[in-house]
Amino acid sequence: MVNQRLASSLGYAGLIPFIAGAGGVWVLRDYPHAFAQQGFLVYSLAILCFLAGTLWGSAPQVALGERTPRILVSNGVVIFAVLAFLTAQPVLAALLLLLGHLTQLWYERNTLPADWYRRLRTRLTLVAGACHLVYLAGLIAIRPG
């Protein structure tokens, strides 16, 4: 029970930078806007890589036939996320990172048991995904021309 409470608390607290970054691109200007814009992408990248690492770390606990695919997915998600960030185009990077988060969730929902952790991960990813959409809308709405 303590692990569930801690994981839930940390997971929900981890949404704060997503919410702040998505809101920041709407309300901030100049340097603070640029900081919110870049910070959102860096944080999204970090969280996606962290989640991919949980797949890697859980590989020894799954059936032997599931280990290799899990490790390959873990590595693929990290490579995809880094390449998405390296596009250096915020709209494209945010779209690709959103795709990465949703792909990670899809994989987890197809490989994890239907328990509290899977429900938590689903809720967290859906909120983070919504933040990506708010972030994207803010970038598009503010774009000059």
FIRO-296014 format. One line per field, with one value per residue (C-alpha): residue in one letter; x, y, z. Coordinates in steps of 0.25 Angstrom, whole numbers. Layout:
N
rest: [A;...]
xx: [X;...]
yy: [Y;...]
zz: [Z;...]
% end
This chain:
145
rest: [M;V;N;Q;R;L;A;S;S;L;G;Y;A;G;L;I;P;F;I;A;G;A;G;G;V;W;V;L;R;D;Y;P;H;A;F;A;Q;Q;G;F;L;V;Y;S;L;A;I;L;C;F;L;A;G;T;L;W;G;S;A;P;Q;V;A;L;G;E;R;T;P;R;I;L;V;S;N;G;V;V;I;F;A;V;L;A;F;L;T;A;Q;P;V;L;A;A;L;L;L;L;L;G;H;L;T;Q;L;W;Y;E;R;N;T;L;P;A;D;W;Y;R;R;L;R;T;R;L;T;L;V;A;G;A;C;H;L;V;Y;L;A;G;L;I;A;I;R;P;G]
xx: [0;11;18;4;3;17;16;3;8;20;13;3;14;21;9;12;23;14;3;12;19;7;1;13;13;0;2;17;25;39;50;40;32;44;48;34;34;48;45;33;40;52;43;34;47;52;39;38;52;49;37;45;55;44;42;57;57;45;50;56;42;35;34;47;40;36;49;55;43;42;57;56;43;50;62;54;45;58;64;51;49;63;62;48;55;66;57;59;45;36;23;28;36;24;15;26;28;13;13;24;16;4;12;18;4;-1;11;9;-6;-4;7;4;-6;-19;-16;-14;-1;-7;-19;-9;0;-13;-18;-4;-2;-15;-13;1;-4;-15;-4;4;-9;-10;4;3;-9;-2;10;1;-8;4;12;14;8]
yy: [0;10;7;10;23;27;24;31;43;44;41;52;62;59;65;79;82;77;86;98;97;96;108;115;115;122;133;136;144;146;139;132;127;121;115;109;104;98;93;85;78;74;69;61;55;52;46;37;32;29;21;14;11;4;-6;-9;-10;-19;-29;-39;-41;-45;-58;-61;-60;-46;-40;-38;-30;-22;-18;-15;-6;1;4;8;18;25;26;31;41;47;48;55;65;67;72;85;89;90;87;74;70;71;63;52;52;51;39;33;35;28;17;14;14;5;-5;-5;-7;-19;-25;-21;-27;-20;-14;-1;2;1;9;20;20;21;33;40;38;43;56;58;55;66;75;73;77;89;92;90;99;110;109;109;121;129;127;140;141]
zz: [0;3;-10;-17;-10;-12;-27;-29;-21;-29;-42;-40;-35;-48;-56;-50;-60;-72;-67;-64;-78;-85;-78;-79;-95;-94;-83;-83;-93;-97;-89;-79;-91;-98;-85;-83;-98;-97;-83;-87;-98;-89;-78;-88;-93;-79;-75;-87;-86;-71;-74;-85;-74;-66;-77;-77;-62;-62;-73;-63;-56;-69;-76;-84;-97;-94;-89;-103;-108;-95;-96;-111;-109;-97;-106;-118;-110;-104;-118;-124;-113;-114;-129;-127;-118;-128;-139;-132;-137;-125;-132;-138;-126;-117;-127;-128;-113;-111;-120;-112;-99;-106;-112;-98;-92;-103;-100;-85;-87;-95;-86;-72;-63;-61;-47;-40;-47;-61;-57;-51;-63;-72;-64;-64;-79;-83;-75;-80;-94;-92;-87;-100;-108;-100;-102;-117;-118;-111;-120;-132;-127;-124;-136;-144;-158]
% end
